[in-house]
C-alpha cells in the first residue's frame, strides 16, 4: 500500500444516519412552520453544512433562520444519531484491518466532532481511529481543504502520503485542493460518473472492495 494513512468522510462513507437526519430536518421544519422536506430530498443534502442544507431545501438564506434551524435540528437529531447510526457493511472490518496493519486512520467530517466521537464509541470503532476532525473544528468547511490539511499535519505526513475516502464531489474537491489521493465510495447518493471531473485513484463500490483494493 502506497499511502501512510487513510482518512474518511463519515456520513454515507462509513456510516448511515439517514433516519436520525431526516427526523431532525422534519422536526426543525415543522417547528419553524415550513413544509416538511421529503426524505430523499434530505438525503441529497448530506455532506453539505447544515446551513447550506437548510437553504437548499427551504430557499431561505437568512442567517438567523439558518441558526434557528441548526439548533432545532441538533435538538432532535443528535441523540437519535448516537442510538441509531449504523456502519455500512465492511466498515468495521476495514478500520480494524488498517489498525492491525499499523496504518493510521482518521475521520474528516462536516458533522461536529463531539457528536461524531459519541457515535463512534456507540458503534464500537472509536479505538481504531487516531483522529476525528469535525466541522466545528475548522473555520471553512469542505470542500475547503482546511480539515484535511489539519488532520494530515497532525500525522506529520505530506498530503500526497494520505488517501481520503468520501462519497461526494465535495469530498473529491477537498482532496484535490489538499493534494491528497482520493477514493470515491459509492455508499451515498452520488454515482460513479460524477467523480470523472475530479482526480481520483479508485472508485469503490463497497467498503469490502475498498479493503481488498488496499490489500488489507
PETA-V995343 format. One record per residue. N is the residue number from 1. RES is the residue in one letter. NEAR is the number of other ideal C-beta (glycine too) atoms within 12 Angstrom. Layout:
# PETA-V995343
<<N RES NEAR> <N RES NEAR>>
This chain:
# PETA-V995343
<<1 X 24> <2 X 16> <3 X 32> <4 X 25> <5 X 39> <6 X 52> <7 X 50> <8 X 51> <9 X 48> <10 X 50> <11 X 47> <12 X 39> <13 X 46> <14 X 47> <15 X 41> <16 X 29> <17 X 40> <18 X 29> <19 X 22> <20 X 33> <21 X 44> <22 X 32> <23 X 29> <24 X 39> <25 X 42> <26 X 28> <27 X 27> <28 X 35> <29 X 29> <30 X 18> <31 X 19> <32 X 27> <33 X 14> <34 X 22> <35 X 15> <36 X 21> <37 X 30> <38 X 15> <39 X 21> <40 X 15> <41 X 22> <42 X 35> <43 X 28> <44 X 25> <45 X 35> <46 X 42> <47 X 40> <48 X 29> <49 X 29> <50 X 38> <51 X 27> <52 X 25> <53 X 35> <54 X 35> <55 X 22> <56 X 23> <57 X 35> <58 X 28> <59 X 13> <60 X 24> <61 X 16> <62 X 15> <63 X 13> <64 X 14> <65 X 24> <66 X 26> <67 X 20> <68 X 24> <69 X 40> <70 X 29> <71 X 22> <72 X 27> <73 X 39> <74 X 28> <75 X 17> <76 X 25> <77 X 37> <78 X 29> <79 X 20> <80 X 27> <81 X 36> <82 X 24> <83 X 17> <84 X 23> <85 X 34> <86 X 25> <87 X 30> <88 X 37> <89 X 20> <90 X 27> <91 X 38> <92 X 27> <93 X 25> <94 X 38> <95 X 40> <96 X 22> <97 X 27> <98 X 35> <99 X 23> <100 X 14> <101 X 21> <102 X 15> <103 X 31> <104 X 28> <105 X 43> <106 X 42> <107 X 45> <108 X 51> <109 X 49> <110 X 42> <111 X 45> <112 X 29> <113 X 28> <114 X 20> <115 X 35> <116 X 38> <117 X 28> <118 X 23> <119 X 39> <120 X 36> <121 X 18> <122 X 23> <123 X 30> <124 X 17> <125 X 32> <126 X 23> <127 X 15> <128 X 32> <129 X 38> <130 X 28> <131 X 33> <132 X 36> <133 X 39> <134 X 32> <135 X 37> <136 X 22> <137 X 25> <138 X 25> <139 X 10> <140 X 18> <141 X 32> <142 X 43> <143 X 31> <144 X 24> <145 X 32> <146 X 24> <147 X 43> <148 X 46> <149 X 28> <150 X 29> <151 X 41> <152 X 36> <153 X 23> <154 X 21> <155 X 29> <156 X 15> <157 X 29> <158 X 17> <159 X 29> <160 X 20> <161 X 24> <162 X 42> <163 X 43> <164 X 52> <165 X 53> <166 X 50> <167 X 44> <168 X 38> <169 X 30> <170 X 42> <171 X 48> <172 X 39> <173 X 28> <174 X 42> <175 X 43> <176 X 27> <177 X 24> <178 X 36> <179 X 21> <180 X 43> <181 X 34> <182 X 43> <183 X 40> <184 X 43> <185 X 45> <186 X 28> <187 X 42> <188 X 35> <189 X 26> <190 X 29> <191 X 16> <192 X 22> <193 X 12> <194 X 23> <195 X 31> <196 X 14> <197 X 15> <198 X 29> <199 X 23> <200 X 28> <201 X 27> <202 X 30> <203 X 27> <204 X 35> <205 X 21> <206 X 24> <207 X 36> <208 X 21> <209 X 24> <210 X 39> <211 X 32> <212 X 18> <213 X 27> <214 X 30> <215 X 14> <216 X 25>>
